[in-house]
């Protein structure tokens, strides 16, 4: 009986963790412009990123499931640019409705950090577009906070 309860507990924990994992790797895009996917070493490990993500570049992710509501997106990236790197998150297209803006710190090209970005509440499936409006950024992943 004890083994059955432990197995049931492990399955429940795995289900909770799986249900809350809303991370999308940057290289799993639907469409991009003026940037490219690349493998780089960040924070001591090799990872896939979107690189050359500079002014005018954008990356679209289609049918991102925001379920019953997202009001924060965690963005992980890095920059060595001194030009005040900034990204916007828009709905639908690079010129779509602006839902968030975030400045990215200049901590060097081999370091990344996470930024919690408050957004207007998003519900259901959305097409999210990350747009570089200034400087250059390496974009690793983003995660929806439900």
PyMOL commands that set and color helices and strands:
alter all, ss='L'
color gray80, all
select helices_A, chain A and resi 2-20
alter helices_A, ss='H'
color red, helices_A
select strands_A, chain A and resi 23-25+31-33+36-42+45-54+58-65+70-78+86-91+98-103+113-122+125-134+136-145
alter strands_A, ss='S'
color yellow, strands_A
deselect
rebuild
show_as cartoon
